[in-house]
Amino acid sequence: PAAGGAAAAAELGAVQSPRRRATRAAAEMSTLDRRLRHHHGRRTASGCRQLALFVWRSAVQHARDGGTLLRNAAIVGVAGTLLGFLYEGTLEKAVCAHVQDIPFPNGPHAWEEGCRARLASGGAFTAAPVFCFGEGTPAARIDLAQFRDVTSKLVQALTLTLLAVTIVSIQVSLNLLGGERAIYWRESRHYSVWAYLLGKTAATLPLTLAYPFLFLLPFYQLFRPWATWQVYYGILVLVQFAGEGIGQLISLLATDSRQLAGGVMALLLTCLSGSFPLITAPPIKAVSFASLSRWGVEALYANEMSPFYYGEPSLRGRGCCTYEYAASPQLPIPYPLAWNASTPCRNPLPPGSAEKVASLLGGQYGYTAWWRHNDCGEGSVRGPGDPPPDIVGCGTWDGEQPLLGLLAIAIVARLLVLVALLVKDRRRRK
């Protein structure tokens, strides 16, 4: 019996030894071995390698769609040209007018020519010097009249500019993800979704930079605003980047009707800009903070209204340069001399339009993000409706907050896109 029991134990050990060996081998199997076995002999690429592959593949896709990209570029350029012709020389026409009430020995023509020369002296990349008649002077009403003329056209021009860029940014991104949903469902199980989205975004960055450039190329030269070209370009690039994120999200949530949904969303976001149309209802005004058009328009206003509120930038908010005056025996009051390249900047005074700027932008539009603390150590802020002091602070506009708002919208939109890629249509992912 003892011999029989030993034989049975030996036979059982022989049967169990292959299982034990398999268990031991599985425990000792390396991560690489498991990947090779589970993926049919193919090694899974790392996240960085997948990112590089997606960037390359997306760039090749853009290159194959070269004809479409050229048509898009032409459409963007035409839009900038049409808006530029529609609001051609808005600042120049407003600032170099309203001098009919000032008696000039030979008429106001020389002064108006000097005004146009002053606005053109800065060029596209440098702001022109800011001259005004100054608060408290007999001609202070001209500063106010110039401001009213500028804002009446500026509100339309800036709103339509943001509408055009928003439409472009959303429409060009609708097919980036929405046009290859079937491919994504088939392949996404075998790669990293974040690498897919980041690679698509990185490959599209050259187009993100190109479309605002093509829009501004004709628009800025015709519109001729006070803010520099690089300021406009930086703001519109952020608007384009945020709009592309919203367009990608729309293409995932409304894939079959993404073109219609994208156009409606662009119009809705522009209507929530806060200035045109004017928003008065508190709930809608609160919702407008999620609109990229609101932050884009406020950033542009912060630059365009800076000379009417702070004055000459080199004076750090102490006012604007005042004109030189001359007396004539035939005239009852002195008259301002025409500006020329040698005219000095002296006797700074607060612009006569400063109080109205605060009332319009802060009181009516609700644009308060661009006010900042001054640099005099007082820590005071001129808010909406506050009377302008004798010296308009010691700081300049604070345009970073509207830009941060645009950047936040762009980041949140792409995070929502990532969630939509991971959650939506999970059953279709093979």
Salt bridges, closest charged atoms under 4 A:
GLU88 OE1 - LYS93 NZ 3.68
GLU88 OE2 - ARG224 NH2 2.59
GLU92 OE2 - ARG116 NE 3.44
GLU92 OE1 - ARG224 NE 3.73
ASP101 OD2 - ARG141 NH2 3.97
ASP149 OD2 - HIS98 NE2 2.66
GLU180 OE2 - LYS200 NZ 2.99
GLU187 OE1 - ARG57 NH1 3.23
GLU298 OE1 - ARG294 NH1 2.63
GLU324 OE2 - ARG346 NH2 2.53
ASP375 OD2 - ARG316 NH2 2.43
ASP375 OD1 - ARG372 NH2 3.27
ASP425 OD2 - ARG181 NH2 3.28
ASP425 OD2 - LYS424 NZ 3.14
